[in-house]
Amino acid sequence: MSAMRDALRLARAAPRPVASWLLLAAGAVLLLAAEWVLWADEVLFDADGFSERAVRALDDDDVQEYVSTVIVDTLIEEGSPDLIAARPLIEAAVQAVIGSAAFEQLYETALRETHRTILSDDPIVLQIVDASVVVKPTLANFNPELAESIPDLDTEVLEIAESEALHAVLDIAEGVRILALVLPLLAVGAFVASWAVARGRRRAAMRVGIALVVVAVLMVLLLDFSKAVLEALVGGERAGAAAAGVWDAFLGDLRSWNLAIGAGGALMATAASPWFAGLSPAQAPARVWELMTAPGSNAGRLMRALIAVAAGWFALVSPGDFIELCVGLLGLGAVYLGAAELIRLLWVERAETAEELARAAAAQRPRLSPVVRLATVAALIAVGVAIVAVLVSGLRLIGGGDPGARAAPTACNGHAELCERPLNEVALAATHNSMSAASEGWFFAAHGDGIADQLDHGIRGLLIDVWFGSPARNGVSTELLGGSREVMVERYGLEAVESRERIAARLGPTSGRELYLCHGFCELGATPLRDALDDIRRFLVTNPAEVVIVFIQDEAPAADIAAAFEDAGLDRYAYAHPGAAAPWPTLGELIDRNERLIVMTENAPDAPVPWLHRGFDLTQETPFRFHSVDDLSCELNRGRADAPLFLVNHWIEDIAPSPADAELLNARDVLLPRLRQCEAERGQLPNLVAVNFYRVGDVMAVVDELNGLSATAERE
């Protein structure tokens, strides 16, 4: 700033023409610097801008082809050598995935989170989401057996230790953000000062316009040259084309800014030039034609020849861009003619010669009425504001809002209306004993299908039980963790305990121990926890605008459960709530931060990791041991009455859940009145509506109605 003040002091002391030229040169240099700083702030140092342009690059066919080649090579390298023979089929599946909106959302989220992690003061951990999660389902449509042979790439974690280089990057980012505010203002100030100190204001305005054109032309040439050099350096037709696509995505905006600046500068220079001063709109085209066909000097003829050659070359090389340029020039010409006529209405050039005096007398323009004069001034101001707004908004000086702000998600959990609501003001459909599925061989199943199908159907709350079990040849034996038979009978009933004992006797020898999803007894049904967590991870990866709650009845140590989530790569999506009294983020904020999984436990005395919450510190619930519809109540069971989340248990307690009971309970006429009653009695919207046999009845429609949403198509 002191250097700028010194330059202005020297400019004032210099003769006025010299000062004007010095300020003009300073404005051009500052404008060049401002463009690069604004671009860096918008693209390089802003996570959302960076990820948005990276996704834009992925829309390029050449970039898609290059990225798909890398993914295919990695899948084949990590998998079986036999996959080489199926490469064309794998390539087709990968190409289909990369072109999908889901992959673009996933790609953008991963890039944004990586970028934010690098340019923050938090510990830096970069996690790489495997491509196989989204490739395998697509490939299964072509060849299910081949899809099974695609490897699940291990979650790779790259830890970046603190370093001087990292802190230097953070310092540069902060400096760029400051310069992005200062340099554009200095550039505008220098141009205005150049015009203000000049003796001939009209010619000074023309010089400013020409300076803008020169800056724009130099920048466009530099950008096009750098693009050609990049393609040559990368080498290879495919890699070079992909590099060009990435260049267009990241630097195309900068090129467009300069085209806008050049157009605005040309308009200003033309309006202020002595060749067009005082001409009417009807006379201006004639003057243009005269300059093109009969230039009055050798310099004019040279300029005409160069323009003709450049225009012809441009038309041959890029006819589409040439047509767009011509249309743009016609638009600028129309704006110029309209603005010139407005100026002629308001200002009369002072006659300085006898010829000009005679011409003015002959014109005899009628005096403007106050109404016409006011309307003309308003129109001229509107034209000026519109031109300046177009130019300045192209440079992100206005209209861009917070540079770090990201556009809100278009839909959250399937509905745009939910994006702005805090989690504790959203109702979610949930399943009781989510893992208990007939399709997966469970006795006394509570649902027809498993967790993967439930998530696809629209279930966003999963109530699961985690136990240690010992695998055997014919099933899984429960590890009771010190529980006696009497305790089991009291909790689950004599019939269930005896059934468990009969089945356990037929299992055969057991070995080792693993975490399973079981309901009381793994002998009656067991799903490996890792398989269920893989299903949840696949859903979160392929549905980046969905938030899911997992509520765990933890009959195994919480530390082991947390480790299982981390092994599955789910900790990257887990949200850590700062405390029961803290406000909940909106669904849109959770999605924007990619913290879309809320995990809670029932029994753990302490949380081994911040994201594994003690469930009943945050949740209040209703009773769940109902034996008929008449038993349903909204009384407080577990949790505090002021807990921010509300779980409504809505099923008939029975060792063998009944679809007939669910058909009655899940009907709108029963489910919705009970939820409204619980909301009124407890003063809290039911956040988790937990049911058995979720496909029976009107569960999804009732939850939508509870959220104040119109009826939606069934999500299958």
Helices and strands as residue ranges (DSSP letters): H 2-13, H 16-39, I 40-44, H 47-58, H 61-78, G 81-86, H 87-98, H 101-118, E 124-128, H 132-142, H 144-149, E 156-160, H 164-197, H 201-234, H 237-272, H 283-293, H 298-317, H 319-346, H 354-363, H 370-394, G 416-418, G 423-425, E 428-431, G 438-440, H 451-457, E 461-472, E 475-478, H 485-492, H 494-505, E 514-517, G 522-524, E 527-528, H 529-542, E 548-554, H 558-567, G 571-573, H 587-592, E 597-601, E 612-614, H 615-618, E 619-621, G 629-631, E 645-650, H 659-665, H 668-682, E 688-691, H 699-706
